[in-house]
Amino acid sequence: MKTNHCKIVDCTIRDGGLVNNWDFSVEFVQSLYASLNEAGVDYMEIGYKNSPKLLKGADEAGPWRFLDDDFLRTVIPQKGTTKLSALVDIGRVDENDILPRSESMLDLIRVACYIKDVDKALDLVRTFHDRGYETTLNIMALSNVMENDLIEAFAMIKESVVDVVYIVDSYGSLDHNDFHFLVNKFKEHLPNKRLGVHTHNNMQLAFSNTLVAAELGVEMLDASVYGMGRGAGNCPTEALLTHLKNSKYQLRAVLGFLEEHMIPMREKWEWGYLIPYLITGTLDEHPRSAMAILASDNRDKFLDFYDQMTTPEVSIPKKNS
C-alpha cells in the first residue's frame, strides 16, 4: 500500500468545536499546533472564517468560530511547516472579511456547501483563489445526493479553479463500497482535480473509509485528534499518523498532546461512537436527533429512539382551544 501521496488535514479545532462551542483555550490551540507541526501533519484547520454579522451566536462561541486575523497572529506568532486552514459556509461569510493571503495567517480556505449551492461555492472559491489561497470545495451530505445532480455539479467544478474537491460523509452512513463508487465517480468526471475525504464515525468506519480513499488515490485526508468532532466524531489523526505507509509522520508528539489535553477534555465533553449515532448513521440521517436524545434523560433508551426514528406516522398534538 503506497499512501505517501497523502496529506493530513487536522480538524480538531474546527470540527471539534462543534462539540464544545469552540471553547478551546489559546494554550490548548498553541499546544496542538506545536504537536501537529512536530508530527509532520500538513494542515491544521484552526476554525471557521465565517462572518459574525451573518450568523447568530458570535457572543457565546469561542474565537475559533469566527477567526480574526489579528487574533491569529498572537496565537501562532511563528508558523512551522504545518499550514493553517479555515472553513467557510455558503451564506455565512462576507468575502470582504477575507484578507489577501499575503496579509493572512491562513494558507488554505475550504468552502463547504450542499449540492444545490455548488455554483455559489465556486464563485467564492474563485475569489479566494484570486487572493492567493489554496482552495477546496467540500460537498456535504453526499449520501443524500442524486447522481444526476452530482453529474451536473461536476461540469461546473471541472472548469473551476478549485484545487481539491472533497468527498464528505456528513452522516457517517457510507461504507467501503460507497467510497469505491464515489472516488471512482469523482476521478472519472474530475480528472484534472485532486481529491479529499472527510468521514464521520457513526458506524465505526471513519478510519477504514479514509484508508480506502487513500488507497484509491485521494490525497487530502481529514482527521481530528482522538476523533474529536461533531456527534460521532471523525477519523482519528493519531491512527493515520501511525498507519499511513511510506510517510514522514511521527506519532509520538501527538500522544503527548493526547495525554495532557484530550483525556481531560473527554471527561468534560462527549463525542465518538455511541448507539444513537449508529442509529442515525444507518438511517442516513443528520445526527441532530441523536445529539438531542443524548442531551436528554432518555439518552440510553435506544429501542425507543430507534422506533421513533423508523416510524413513518407522525402524531401531531391538538392545539388547546
ChimeraX attribute file (.defattr): number of C-alpha atoms within 10 A of each C-alpha:
attribute: neighborCount
match mode: 1-to-1
recipient: residues
	/A:1	9
	/A:2	13
	/A:3	18
	/A:4	16
	/A:5	15
	/A:6	20
	/A:7	20
	/A:8	23
	/A:9	25
	/A:10	30
	/A:11	29
	/A:12	27
	/A:13	28
	/A:14	26
	/A:15	26
	/A:16	25
	/A:17	23
	/A:18	19
	/A:19	19
	/A:20	19
	/A:21	17
	/A:22	21
	/A:23	18
	/A:24	17
	/A:25	12
	/A:26	15
	/A:27	10
	/A:28	16
	/A:29	17
	/A:30	14
	/A:31	17
	/A:32	24
	/A:33	27
	/A:34	19
	/A:35	22
	/A:36	28
	/A:37	22
	/A:38	18
	/A:39	20
	/A:40	21
	/A:41	23
	/A:42	19
	/A:43	25
	/A:44	27
	/A:45	25
	/A:46	26
	/A:47	25
	/A:48	25
	/A:49	28
	/A:50	25
	/A:51	23
	/A:52	16
	/A:53	11
	/A:54	12
	/A:55	12
	/A:56	11
	/A:57	12
	/A:58	14
	/A:59	8
	/A:60	11
	/A:61	17
	/A:62	18
	/A:63	20
	/A:64	26
	/A:65	26
	/A:66	20
	/A:67	19
	/A:68	18
	/A:69	17
	/A:70	10
	/A:71	13
	/A:72	17
	/A:73	13
	/A:74	10
	/A:75	15
	/A:76	16
	/A:77	11
	/A:78	8
	/A:79	14
	/A:80	14
	/A:81	12
	/A:82	22
	/A:83	19
	/A:84	23
	/A:85	25
	/A:86	25
	/A:87	25
	/A:88	23
	/A:89	18
	/A:90	16
	/A:91	14
	/A:92	15
	/A:93	22
	/A:94	16
	/A:95	14
	/A:96	9
	/A:97	12
	/A:98	20
	/A:99	15
	/A:100	17
	/A:101	18
	/A:102	11
	/A:103	10
	/A:104	16
	/A:105	22
	/A:106	23
	/A:107	17
	/A:108	22
	/A:109	25
	/A:110	28
	/A:111	27
	/A:112	20
	/A:113	21
	/A:114	16
	/A:115	20
	/A:116	13
	/A:117	14
	/A:118	23
	/A:119	15
	/A:120	13
	/A:121	27
	/A:122	22
	/A:123	14
	/A:124	24
	/A:125	24
	/A:126	16
	/A:127	18
	/A:128	24
	/A:129	20
	/A:130	13
	/A:131	15
	/A:132	15
	/A:133	22
	/A:134	20
	/A:135	25
	/A:136	26
	/A:137	25
	/A:138	27
	/A:139	25
	/A:140	19
	/A:141	20
	/A:142	21
	/A:143	18
	/A:144	14
	/A:145	14
	/A:146	10
	/A:147	11
	/A:148	9
	/A:149	11
	/A:150	18
	/A:151	14
	/A:152	12
	/A:153	18
	/A:154	19
	/A:155	12
	/A:156	12
	/A:157	22
	/A:158	15
	/A:159	12
	/A:160	15
	/A:161	19
	/A:162	24
	/A:163	17
	/A:164	22
	/A:165	25
	/A:166	26
	/A:167	24
	/A:168	21
	/A:169	27
	/A:170	25
	/A:171	29
	/A:172	33
	/A:173	28
	/A:174	24
	/A:175	16
	/A:176	16
	/A:177	10
	/A:178	14
	/A:179	19
	/A:180	15
	/A:181	10
	/A:182	16
	/A:183	21
	/A:184	15
	/A:185	16
	/A:186	19
	/A:187	16
	/A:188	11
	/A:189	16
	/A:190	17
	/A:191	11
	/A:192	13
	/A:193	18
	/A:194	18
	/A:195	25
	/A:196	27
	/A:197	25
	/A:198	25
	/A:199	25
	/A:200	33
	/A:201	32
	/A:202	29
	/A:203	21
	/A:204	21
	/A:205	19
	/A:206	27
	/A:207	19
	/A:208	16
	/A:209	26
	/A:210	26
	/A:211	22
	/A:212	17
	/A:213	24
	/A:214	25
	/A:215	18
	/A:216	16
	/A:217	20
	/A:218	25
	/A:219	21
	/A:220	25
	/A:221	25
	/A:222	28
	/A:223	31
	/A:224	26
	/A:225	25
	/A:226	23
	/A:227	27
	/A:228	30
	/A:229	28
	/A:230	23
	/A:231	28
	/A:232	30
	/A:233	30
	/A:234	36
	/A:235	32
	/A:236	23
	/A:237	26
	/A:238	22
	/A:239	16
	/A:240	22
	/A:241	20
	/A:242	13
	/A:243	13
	/A:244	19
	/A:245	15
	/A:246	12
	/A:247	17
	/A:248	11
	/A:249	23
	/A:250	18
	/A:251	19
	/A:252	15
	/A:253	17
	/A:254	25
	/A:255	17
	/A:256	14
	/A:257	19
	/A:258	18
	/A:259	10
	/A:260	13
	/A:261	14
	/A:262	18
	/A:263	12
	/A:264	11
	/A:265	14
	/A:266	13
	/A:267	8
	/A:268	9
	/A:269	11
	/A:270	18
	/A:271	22
	/A:272	21
	/A:273	18
	/A:274	18
	/A:275	20
	/A:276	26
	/A:277	30
	/A:278	22
	/A:279	23
	/A:280	24
	/A:281	25
	/A:282	15
	/A:283	15
	/A:284	19
	/A:285	20
	/A:286	17
	/A:287	21
	/A:288	14
	/A:289	16
	/A:290	23
	/A:291	18
	/A:292	12
	/A:293	16
	/A:294	19
	/A:295	10
	/A:296	9
	/A:297	8
	/A:298	12
	/A:299	15
	/A:300	14
	/A:301	13
	/A:302	14
	/A:303	11
	/A:304	11
	/A:305	19
	/A:306	16
	/A:307	10
	/A:308	12
	/A:309	15
	/A:310	11
	/A:311	8
	/A:312	8
	/A:313	7
	/A:314	7
	/A:315	6
	/A:316	6
	/A:317	6
	/A:318	6
	/A:319	5
	/A:320	4
	/A:321	3
